[in-house]
Amino acid sequence: MTWKDVPLKSKLMFFILMGILVVLITSTAVIISTVTTQEEDLAYQQSIQKAKNYANKFDIEMRSNQATGQAIAHALSQYHSNNRTEVNNILQKLLEENPDLLGTYVCFEPNAFDGMDSRYINTTGHDETGRFIPYWNRISGNITLDPLLDYETSGYYQLPKKRKRDIVTEPYYYEGVFIVSYVTPIMREGEFIGIGGVDVSLNHLNGIVNNIKAFDTGYAIMTGNTGILISHPTNEELVGEKTLYDYGVPEITRMADEIKFGNSGYIETIDPITGKDVVMFYEPIKTSNFAFILVVPKDEMLAGVTDLRNRLLLISSISLIFMGAVAILITRSVTGPINEIVNDFKNISDAAIGGKLDERAETDVDIDFREIPEGLNDILNALENASQLREEMEKVVNNSPVIVFKWKAEKNWPVEFVSKNISQFGYSPEDFGPNGLDYGDIIHPDDLTEVETKLGEICASKETQFNIEYRILTKEGETRWVDERTFIQRDQREIIHNMINKDNDIDSQVSGLEGKCQDVKYLQGVIVNIDERKQAEEALLKIEDIRKKEIHHRIKNNLQVISTLLYLESEKFKGEDVLDAFNNSRDRVRTMALVHEKLYQSKDMESIDFADYSKNLINYLSQSYVLEKSEVDIKINVENIFLGMDTAVPLGIIINELVSNSLKYAFDKGKGTIIVELRKINDHHRLVVSDNGIGMENEIDFEDTDSLGLLLVHTLAEQINATIEIDTSNGTRFEITFQEKNQEITEGEDVR
């Protein structure tokens, strides 16, 4: 088969596809190489800048410490009072005002301060030489004064003395503490007379450096000029004991050499601590000749580059497939008109052979070929419009408070899609998926069972809408209320199958969410943050509770004021009847005040514990009549019944009137028993107030009585729709029956 025998359609497809393939592969390779190189360079530059920023931050802190030492030295170079106590006070105050410092000190040459070293031998803050060498420090925890040690041999004194300039020492151990000293020589008239300086604990510096994190697992360390470790991320025992050279890694050794010369840069190596492939960025801290090293796992630093490369490859693959489909369309569009032209020519030739010379070709080739690019442009325009519409819709969703979800109808609701505005709860779409979170993982544990149960019920009932309010947990662990509105997409074939087999109880065959939602293809819906609405509702409830409490409290106080006014007014009268009237009025006011006091103390401020109220009321009445009726025994048997204010106030006054009446008139010899009972019988309550006193002589007519108390009892009983029965056969017994709504009752006990 020769090339001439290959169909035109195949040739066109071959050339178009090969051209597209070459262009896409070349452009993709160039784009990926250029973009990823730029992104990688950017990642390196960002890490370098981050290391520089931290180095500059520590440099500023160390300059501050050095400035403190310089201030001490410069002040004492101009100091001529020669007062050791005054200088000690200055050093102590300076240490107190700078909690990050370990110690402040000066160290003078023999007799260089005041010429009186011999007077201070072995006194506080001095050694056997008597030299002025106070060292204010907090090595032991509290601020103490000690004499400086080893100044004749240690670099913190000998180096500034020799070089006559500021010195920042290499890290060293002093009294068991790993420190660095910032020392300035004290010069007077060009002569060295001592030093002034401050010490900083490197344990404090180690803690600060260890808190620095780079990406997910990166960390930071700090070393001295000689490579000695000033901080370590996992083993503090190596601080001050090990150097970078001790790791024996060629790249780390080269980095240590660079640090010694005050250079910056980075190395790529295997981390001897974590075993990961890392990049170590090192920057000098100029003030102290220390170095700051930022250790960044390479895969974490270049994670964005890898993700970008994968996306570009995916886009290129999709583009190749799309362009292949377009090539097929183009081939068909080109070969179709050509075939028509061939057929026209054949028809014309056949007609000519048959003697017909009037046949003409109807195909306008130019127009047909011109429509090919026009059609392609129409396709491309349509695709572009569709893409723009999709992007606009995504922007609308992502800029709205409504979060769009698509879940699988499985246990814990695996997430197939979530809109980007899930970020309002701290999450990103990448946090969800097969290797990430399920939606059930962010539902508050206390609400998860309720959501599962209600969704299972909706699925089982074959409804297609699911609405519920519940709490979720943000990525930071905070609680938010949301309103979920979900559409349940069902499998139509499964629905038909269930209709055919409707006699089978599917829920009994398959338990759990999967069983109840077995005909559900997926769940698609939205959630909206309603936390502010919930907070507003709770605030309104609290305000209403406070308002009710305040009302009851004020009513109680006002009634107590009235009771006090009645008492004060009664002092103006001597007549026994008038005093009794005042006392009776006070008792009635106290009865009403006690109701409001109990309502103020109750949880719901709607009802009171009538057993507790009755006990308090009887105790008050007993105290009111204790001098006259000290041998009267009052028994209370009231069940734990909660009554509303509209019933409690009239009933309390009734008890007050009946018990007061018995205390005053029932016992001529001052001895007897009064019984108060309140019980629930079926849907009614029965109050019984009885005594075994002398009883009443005549039958009581509530319509015609001179007793204000009995008239009140009758009136208040009518107010609560109660009936009254009186028995005077053995003492006096009042039985009042009434009905109360929304009561709560438990078994009662006899209250004495």
Helices and strands as residue ranges (DSSP letters): G 3-5, H 8-77, H 84-97, E 103-108, G 117-120, E 134-137, E 144-147, H 155-163, E 167-168, E 172-174, E 177-188, E 191-201, H 202-210, E 219-223, G 236-238, G 244-247, H 250-260, E 265-270, E 277-285, E 290-297, H 298-301, H 303-353, H 365-398, E 402-407, E 415-418, G 420-425, G 429-431, G 439-442, H 445-460, E 465-473, E 479-490, H 492-500, H 506-509, H 512-516, E 520-529, H 531-570, H 576-601, E 607-609, H 610-624, E 631-638, E 642-644, H 645-665, E 671-681, E 684-691, H 708-719, E 723-727, E 732-738, E 749-751
